[in-house]
Amino acid sequence: MPGSLTALTIAALLGLGAFHSLEQITYRTLFRFRGPIGWDERLVLITIDDDSLKQLGRFPWSRQRYRQLLDTLAPSEAKLIVIDLIWSESSPDDAQLAQAIANQGKVVLARAWDITGAPLLPVPELESVAIATGHVRTPIDTDGLVRRVDLEFQGQPALGVAAVQAYSLVFD
């Protein structure tokens, strides 16, 4: 009888989500113990981080800045450039940025959905010269961390999956 009471108690606690916080703490701890994983030098990821904001100022930035970055990366050994930014609004600089993306010939762009579910697609001028697009939808857990990524959402691969597919398509 005591064993069944223990099992019933554990089942009730699981049903109430009592172990969810413990699971999150364990996950974070194991992630820290694993340490950083080296980045593949053949891949360039362009995104916005705190250091960029400190150095370059408030976001959004002119698309000319990204064009200059792509032009700077042109002679590099990068096999693929992934841009983790949503460019769903037109800009007067789209034509020049599109030309820089076309010159690279190996750029993957991000797409997303707003809170109403409406798609946030790259402007057509940019999307037409990209090698692929992928979604950046990231379900956030109750403690504010992302622990899983949908490999596909509404028929679109995740940005990382799109990058791997583009890489294998061009360089296999």
Secondary structure, DSSP 8 states (H G I E B T S, - for coil): -HHHHHHHHHHHHHHHTTTHHHHHHHHHHHHHHH------TTEEEE---HHHHHHH-SS---HHHHHHHHHHHTTS--SEEEE-----S--TTHHHHHHHHHHH--EEEEEEE-TTS-EE---HHHHTTSSEEEE----B-TTS-B----SEETTEEBHHHHHHHHHHHHH-
